[in-house]
Amino acid sequence: MLTAYNAEQALKLLEENQIDIMFSDVIMPGKNGIELVKEV
């Protein structure tokens, strides 16, 4: 299991690893979950 503490860490993990499923909070530091999903 991989854990990111903010959206930027999540994006980096997504670039470095093959991710099959992602869970995200709607509210997080930097970006909200909706913005993160749109960027992914």
N, CA, C and O atoms as a CHARMM CRD file, in Angstrom:
* protein
*
  160
    1    1 MET  N      0.84800  -1.16400   0.00000 PROA 1      0.00000
    2    1 MET  CA     0.00000   0.00000   0.00000 PROA 1      0.00000
    3    1 MET  C      0.90300   1.24000   0.00000 PROA 1      0.00000
    4    1 MET  O      1.89700   1.29400   0.72400 PROA 1      0.00000
    5    2 LEU  N      0.55300   2.20900  -0.80100 PROA 2      0.00000
    6    2 LEU  CA     1.26200   3.47600  -0.87900 PROA 2      0.00000
    7    2 LEU  C      0.40300   4.55900  -0.24200 PROA 2      0.00000
    8    2 LEU  O     -0.82100   4.54700  -0.37100 PROA 2      0.00000
    9    3 THR  N      1.04600   5.49300   0.44400 PROA 3      0.00000
   10    3 THR  CA     0.32900   6.57800   1.10000 PROA 3      0.00000
   11    3 THR  C      0.95300   7.90100   0.70500 PROA 3      0.00000
   12    3 THR  O      2.17400   8.05500   0.72500 PROA 3      0.00000
   13    4 ALA  N      0.11400   8.84900   0.34800 PROA 4      0.00000
   14    4 ALA  CA     0.55800  10.21400   0.06500 PROA 4      0.00000
   15    4 ALA  C     -0.16600  11.14300   1.03000 PROA 4      0.00000
   16    4 ALA  O     -1.34100  10.94200   1.34000 PROA 4      0.00000
   17    5 TYR  N      0.53900  12.15200   1.49600 PROA 5      0.00000
   18    5 TYR  CA    -0.03700  13.07800   2.46700 PROA 5      0.00000
   19    5 TYR  C     -0.56700  14.35500   1.83500 PROA 5      0.00000
   20    5 TYR  O     -1.15400  15.19400   2.51800 PROA 5      0.00000
   21    6 ASN  N     -0.35900  14.50300   0.52700 PROA 6      0.00000
   22    6 ASN  CA    -0.92500  15.63400  -0.19200 PROA 6      0.00000
   23    6 ASN  C     -1.00600  15.27200  -1.67800 PROA 6      0.00000
   24    6 ASN  O     -0.52100  14.21900  -2.09100 PROA 6      0.00000
   25    7 ALA  N     -1.60500  16.12800  -2.45800 PROA 7      0.00000
   26    7 ALA  CA    -1.83300  15.83500  -3.87300 PROA 7      0.00000
   27    7 ALA  C     -0.52900  15.72000  -4.64800 PROA 7      0.00000
   28    7 ALA  O     -0.41600  14.87700  -5.53800 PROA 7      0.00000
   29    8 GLU  N      0.45700  16.55000  -4.32800 PROA 8      0.00000
   30    8 GLU  CA     1.73400  16.49800  -5.04400 PROA 8      0.00000
   31    8 GLU  C      2.43700  15.16100  -4.81300 PROA 8      0.00000
   32    8 GLU  O      3.00200  14.59600  -5.75000 PROA 8      0.00000
   33    9 GLN  N      2.41400  14.65200  -3.59600 PROA 9      0.00000
   34    9 GLN  CA     2.99400  13.34000  -3.30800 PROA 9      0.00000
   35    9 GLN  C      2.22900  12.25600  -4.05800 PROA 9      0.00000
   36    9 GLN  O      2.82700  11.31100  -4.57200 PROA 9      0.00000
   37   10 ALA  N      0.92200  12.39100  -4.12000 PROA 10     0.00000
   38   10 ALA  CA     0.10100  11.40900  -4.83700 PROA 10     0.00000
   39   10 ALA  C      0.46000  11.38000  -6.32000 PROA 10     0.00000
   40   10 ALA  O      0.58600  10.30600  -6.90800 PROA 10     0.00000
   41   11 LEU  N      0.62200  12.54800  -6.92000 PROA 11     0.00000
   42   11 LEU  CA     0.98200  12.60000  -8.33900 PROA 11     0.00000
   43   11 LEU  C      2.34200  11.96700  -8.58900 PROA 11     0.00000
   44   11 LEU  O      2.53200  11.27700  -9.59100 PROA 11     0.00000
   45   12 LYS  N      3.28100  12.19400  -7.69200 PROA 12     0.00000
   46   12 LYS  CA     4.60900  11.59600  -7.83800 PROA 12     0.00000
   47   12 LYS  C      4.52500  10.07100  -7.73000 PROA 12     0.00000
   48   12 LYS  O      5.15400   9.36000  -8.51500 PROA 12     0.00000
   49   13 LEU  N      3.76300   9.57100  -6.77500 PROA 13     0.00000
   50   13 LEU  CA     3.59200   8.12100  -6.63800 PROA 13     0.00000
   51   13 LEU  C      2.92700   7.51500  -7.87500 PROA 13     0.00000
   52   13 LEU  O      3.27600   6.41400  -8.30100 PROA 13     0.00000
   53   14 LEU  N      1.97700   8.23900  -8.43800 PROA 14     0.00000
   54   14 LEU  CA     1.29600   7.76200  -9.63500 PROA 14     0.00000
   55   14 LEU  C      2.24000   7.69100 -10.83400 PROA 14     0.00000
   56   14 LEU  O      2.10100   6.81100 -11.68300 PROA 14     0.00000
   57   15 GLU  N      3.19100   8.60700 -10.90600 PROA 15     0.00000
   58   15 GLU  CA     4.17200   8.58600 -11.98900 PROA 15     0.00000
   59   15 GLU  C      5.15900   7.43600 -11.83100 PROA 15     0.00000
   60   15 GLU  O      5.60200   6.85400 -12.82100 PROA 15     0.00000
   61   16 GLU  N      5.50200   7.10800 -10.58800 PROA 16     0.00000
   62   16 GLU  CA     6.54700   6.13300 -10.30100 PROA 16     0.00000
   63   16 GLU  C      6.05000   4.70000 -10.15800 PROA 16     0.00000
   64   16 GLU  O      6.85500   3.76900 -10.17400 PROA 16     0.00000
   65   17 ASN  N      4.76100   4.50700 -10.02100 PROA 17     0.00000
   66   17 ASN  CA     4.21200   3.17300  -9.74000 PROA 17     0.00000
   67   17 ASN  C      2.99700   2.89300 -10.61700 PROA 17     0.00000
   68   17 ASN  O      2.31300   3.80700 -11.07700 PROA 17     0.00000
   69   18 GLN  N      2.75000   1.61100 -10.83100 PROA 18     0.00000
   70   18 GLN  CA     1.51900   1.22100 -11.51100 PROA 18     0.00000
   71   18 GLN  C      0.42500   1.13100 -10.45200 PROA 18     0.00000
   72   18 GLN  O      0.50400   0.31900  -9.53000 PROA 18     0.00000
   73   19 ILE  N     -0.58500   1.96700 -10.59200 PROA 19     0.00000
   74   19 ILE  CA    -1.67200   2.03600  -9.61000 PROA 19     0.00000
   75   19 ILE  C     -2.94500   1.49800 -10.26000 PROA 19     0.00000
   76   19 ILE  O     -3.34000   1.94600 -11.33600 PROA 19     0.00000
   77   20 ASP  N     -3.57700   0.53900  -9.60100 PROA 20     0.00000
   78   20 ASP  CA    -4.81700  -0.03000 -10.11600 PROA 20     0.00000
   79   20 ASP  C     -6.05200   0.64800  -9.54400 PROA 20     0.00000
   80   20 ASP  O     -7.08300   0.73800 -10.21000 PROA 20     0.00000
   81   21 ILE  N     -5.94600   1.12300  -8.31100 PROA 21     0.00000
   82   21 ILE  CA    -7.08300   1.79100  -7.68000 PROA 21     0.00000
   83   21 ILE  C     -6.54500   2.86500  -6.73800 PROA 21     0.00000
   84   21 ILE  O     -5.50400   2.69000  -6.10500 PROA 21     0.00000
   85   22 MET  N     -7.26300   3.96700  -6.65900 PROA 22     0.00000
   86   22 MET  CA    -6.82400   5.07300  -5.82700 PROA 22     0.00000
   87   22 MET  C     -8.01200   5.57400  -5.00100 PROA 22     0.00000
   88   22 MET  O     -9.11700   5.74700  -5.51500 PROA 22     0.00000
   89   23 PHE  N     -7.76100   5.80100  -3.72100 PROA 23     0.00000
   90   23 PHE  CA    -8.73800   6.42000  -2.83600 PROA 23     0.00000
   91   23 PHE  C     -8.19100   7.78100  -2.45200 PROA 23     0.00000
   92   23 PHE  O     -6.99400   7.92600  -2.20300 PROA 23     0.00000
   93   24 SER  N     -9.05400   8.77100  -2.40200 PROA 24     0.00000
   94   24 SER  CA    -8.60500  10.11900  -2.09500 PROA 24     0.00000
   95   24 SER  C     -9.63300  10.83200  -1.22800 PROA 24     0.00000
   96   24 SER  O    -10.83700  10.60800  -1.35700 PROA 24     0.00000
   97   25 ASP  N     -9.14100  11.69100  -0.34500 PROA 25     0.00000
   98   25 ASP  CA   -10.02500  12.59000   0.39300 PROA 25     0.00000
   99   25 ASP  C    -10.49200  13.69300  -0.55000 PROA 25     0.00000
  100   25 ASP  O     -9.81000  14.01800  -1.52200 PROA 25     0.00000
  101   26 VAL  N    -11.62100  14.24700  -0.26900 PROA 26     0.00000
  102   26 VAL  CA   -12.08800  15.38400  -1.06000 PROA 26     0.00000
  103   26 VAL  C    -11.30800  16.63100  -0.64900 PROA 26     0.00000
  104   26 VAL  O    -11.00700  17.47800  -1.49000 PROA 26     0.00000
  105   27 ILE  N    -10.98300  16.74500   0.62900 PROA 27     0.00000
  106   27 ILE  CA   -10.24700  17.90300   1.13200 PROA 27     0.00000
  107   27 ILE  C     -8.84500  17.43300   1.52000 PROA 27     0.00000
  108   27 ILE  O     -8.69600  16.51400   2.32600 PROA 27     0.00000
  109   28 MET  N     -7.81500  18.06900   0.94200 PROA 28     0.00000
  110   28 MET  CA    -6.43500  17.73700   1.26000 PROA 28     0.00000
  111   28 MET  C     -5.56800  18.96400   1.00500 PROA 28     0.00000
  112   28 MET  O     -5.99500  19.88600   0.31000 PROA 28     0.00000
  113   29 PRO  N     -4.36500  18.98800   1.55300 PROA 29     0.00000
  114   29 PRO  CA    -3.47900  20.13400   1.32300 PROA 29     0.00000
  115   29 PRO  C     -3.10500  20.28300  -0.15500 PROA 29     0.00000
  116   29 PRO  O     -2.83100  19.28900  -0.82800 PROA 29     0.00000
  117   30 GLY  N     -3.09300  21.49200  -0.65100 PROA 30     0.00000
  118   30 GLY  CA    -2.63100  21.76400  -2.01100 PROA 30     0.00000
  119   30 GLY  C     -3.72400  21.76000  -3.05400 PROA 30     0.00000
  120   30 GLY  O     -3.93200  22.76200  -3.73800 PROA 30     0.00000
  121   31 LYS  N     -4.42200  20.65700  -3.18600 PROA 31     0.00000
  122   31 LYS  CA    -5.51300  20.50800  -4.14900 PROA 31     0.00000
  123   31 LYS  C     -6.60500  19.70300  -3.47600 PROA 31     0.00000
  124   31 LYS  O     -6.35200  18.99700  -2.50000 PROA 31     0.00000
  125   32 ASN  N     -7.80900  19.80500  -3.99100 PROA 32     0.00000
  126   32 ASN  CA    -8.82700  18.90900  -3.45600 PROA 32     0.00000
  127   32 ASN  C     -8.86000  17.63300  -4.29100 PROA 32     0.00000
  128   32 ASN  O     -8.24200  17.56900  -5.35400 PROA 32     0.00000
  129   33 GLY  N     -9.56200  16.64200  -3.82700 PROA 33     0.00000
  130   33 GLY  CA    -9.60900  15.34900  -4.49900 PROA 33     0.00000
  131   33 GLY  C    -10.15100  15.42200  -5.91300 PROA 33     0.00000
  132   33 GLY  O     -9.71900  14.66300  -6.78000 PROA 33     0.00000
  133   34 ILE  N    -11.08200  16.31500  -6.15700 PROA 34     0.00000
  134   34 ILE  CA   -11.66000  16.46100  -7.49400 PROA 34     0.00000
  135   34 ILE  C    -10.60000  16.98700  -8.46000 PROA 34     0.00000
  136   34 ILE  O    -10.48700  16.49500  -9.58300 PROA 34     0.00000
  137   35 GLU  N     -9.82600  17.97900  -8.03100 PROA 35     0.00000
  138   35 GLU  CA    -8.73200  18.50500  -8.86900 PROA 35     0.00000
  139   35 GLU  C     -7.69000  17.42600  -9.13600 PROA 35     0.00000
  140   35 GLU  O     -7.17300  17.32300 -10.24900 PROA 35     0.00000
  141   36 LEU  N     -7.37700  16.62100  -8.12300 PROA 36     0.00000
  142   36 LEU  CA    -6.41700  15.53900  -8.28700 PROA 36     0.00000
  143   36 LEU  C     -6.88300  14.53500  -9.33200 PROA 36     0.00000
  144   36 LEU  O     -6.11700  14.14500 -10.21400 PROA 36     0.00000
  145   37 VAL  N     -8.12600  14.12400  -9.23200 PROA 37     0.00000
  146   37 VAL  CA    -8.66800  13.14900 -10.19300 PROA 37     0.00000
  147   37 VAL  C     -8.64800  13.70200 -11.62100 PROA 37     0.00000
  148   37 VAL  O     -8.32800  12.97900 -12.56400 PROA 37     0.00000
  149   38 LYS  N     -8.98600  14.97100 -11.77500 PROA 38     0.00000
  150   38 LYS  CA    -8.95200  15.58100 -13.10500 PROA 38     0.00000
  151   38 LYS  C     -7.53400  15.58000 -13.67000 PROA 38     0.00000
  152   38 LYS  O     -7.34500  15.37100 -14.86900 PROA 38     0.00000
  153   39 GLU  N     -6.54700  15.80900 -12.82600 PROA 39     0.00000
  154   39 GLU  CA    -5.16100  15.82800 -13.28700 PROA 39     0.00000
  155   39 GLU  C     -4.64700  14.43500 -13.62400 PROA 39     0.00000
  156   39 GLU  O     -3.85100  14.25900 -14.54600 PROA 39     0.00000
  157   40 VAL  N     -5.11100  13.45500 -12.86900 PROA 40     0.00000
  158   40 VAL  CA    -4.69300  12.06400 -13.12300 PROA 40     0.00000
  159   40 VAL  C     -5.25400  11.63300 -14.46200 PROA 40     0.00000
  160   40 VAL  O     -5.03400  10.49900 -14.88800 PROA 40     0.00000
